[in-house]
Amino acid sequence: MSKPTIDQADFSRLAYAISPPQLQAVFKEQPEDFQVQEMNPYTLSGEGEHLWLYLQKTGENSEWLAKEIARWAGVSRSAVGMAGQKDRHAVTRQWLSVHLPGKSDPDWSVWPHPQVQLIKSTRHNRKLQKGGLSGNRFIIRLRDLQSFAEQDPGKIIDELTARLETVKSEGVPNYFGPQRFGKNGNNIPKALQMLEGGQRVPRHKKSLYLSALRSWAFNCYVSERIEQGNWSRYLAGDVFQLEGSSRCFADDGSDNLPQRLEEGDIHPAGMLIGRMNAKTLLPEKAAVEVYQRWIEAFNAWREGLDKLGVQADYRALRLMPQELQWQWLPVNSQSGEQRLDLQLEFILPAGAFATMVLRELLIAKEPLRVYNDSEQSAGA
């Protein structure tokens, strides 16, 4: 496999942890094929200035929903909080908050959009902030499983079951998904133009573009570690991240680190490039070599992000889907032929991409759709 380039988000060049899959399936043929449920980490007080709404939407994007909620409540868009964007071509459940100081709850009976349903609501004393969720539960239906090399349904099931068992026990590369990079990966060249030319762009687009740079640099680092065979194994001098936490720590030489990696308690972590300071953790010992080559390749990006005040951070190289389960669904088509569908269910932490779990299993082919930049950059 040719190595990824630094100026183009070409996922075909990113390494696979297992092997390039020889199976394909139709993904998101219907909104019900991709269901996402936000998991709220907070205990809501039941009182306060903020009305929290748990909503189910079908066929709409989250920014549209936030604007419509603001219109319904008679407030500005800035008074509406949400943890993150959710896919338009899906059935999604997510929390939104509305700042209503001194006001009663608006009347849901006048809500004009039947594709959005209210699941529950309550009051709280804080606004829902971006990233304010513990994770997302996914229910995904993959239709019409096919193999490039094998037509026997039993052997297709065997091959995919083996991959699923590997993902369940060993995890997948924690790549940022294509949604992060805009239509055709265009957020990267737009970001580079912004850094080189210094032209002003709207704040929300600036954030998208800079995020794309950090994300692609990180993806390239993960790919290089996979090529070396140490993306999920102990490498002396690595930086590590705790499972289920953003907390990172440097290799202190403890004898139990390899065992903790094996058990999924910790993961090797890679840098999200940006401004570094005296407290920034840096790889040492054996981990220095691959880090040094990588940071040199992306140094111009790092310097540009540094000038804009973007702080360096870390992200786990490995993603462990929780509560992963699957079900085979034989289906008779209208032509009388039998096809095989697969339903998956799993939980991912905030910021992880379900499409990157699917990538290790098969080639998920979506129907051709037209997206705008904000939709392409959103969602898990």
Buried (B, 14 or more C-beta within 10 A) or exposed (E): EEEBEBEEBEBEBBBBBBEEBBBBBBBBBBBEBBBBBBBBEEEBEEEBBBBBBBBBBBEBBBBBBBEBBBEBBEBEEEBBBBBBBBBBBBBBBBBBBBBBEEEEEBEEEEBEEEEBBEEEBBBBEBBBEEEBBBBBBBBBBBBBBBBEEBEEBEEBBEBBEEBBEBBBEBBBBBBBBBBBBBBEBBBBBBBBEBBEEEEEBEEEBBEBBBBBBBBBBBBBBBBBBBEEEBBBBBBEBBBBBBBEEBEBBBBEEEEEBEEBBEEBBBBBBBBBBBBBEEEBBBBBEBBBEBBEEBBEBBEEBBEBBBEEEBEBBBBBBBBBBBEBEBEBBEEEEEEEEEBBBBBBBBBBBBBBBBBBBBBBBBBBBEEEEEBEBBBBBBBB
